[in-house]
Amino acid sequence: MNGIGDTTVEAVLEHLIADGAGGIGPAFTRMFELAMRLERERYLGAGHYERSGDRRGYANGYKPKRLDTPAGTRRVQVPKTSGHEDEPFYPQSPERGQRSVRAVMLAVAEMDIKGVSTREVEAILHQFGIEGLSSTQVEVTATIAP
C-alpha cells in the first residue's frame, strides 16, 4: 500500500494545513477510509492490483455508509470484496466505539431529562475526556435520543 497510502496521508495533511481545525471532519473521513482499505488488504492477503498465491479474493468496489463519530456524522465509503467462499469481509473499524458513543448520548439525554444542570453534565463528561459540550448539544441530544 506504499504509494496510495502515502499520497492519501499527504493529501489529508495538506487539507488540514489549508483549513485548520475546521477541516477535521473531511480529514477524519479520508483517514478512516484509508484504514478500512488497509483492513481489506489484510483480509485478502494482497494489496490493490498485487498478485499473490495467498490472495483470498478480490477488491470489489465500495458502498456508502453513514457513521456517527466524535468528528460529527460522516459519510464513508466502505470497501467490499468478492471471489471468496469463506466468511464475508466487513471492516471492523466502523463498529468499534459505536456502542460507547451511543451510551454517552443516552446518558447525556437521561441527565438532561432528570434535570441535571449543563455545567454538571459537562463536568461529568470532562472526566471521560469529552470536552466542549454546549447547552444546545445537551438539549438536542435529549430530544433525539430514543
Secondary structure, DSSP 8 states (H G I E B T S, - for coil): -HHHHHHHHHHHHHHHHHHGGGGHHHHHHHHHHHHHHHHHHHHHTS-TT---TT---EEEEEEEEEEEETTEEEEEEEEEEES--SS----STTTTTHHHHHHHHHHHHHHHHTT--HHHHHHHHHHTT-----HHHHHHHHHH--
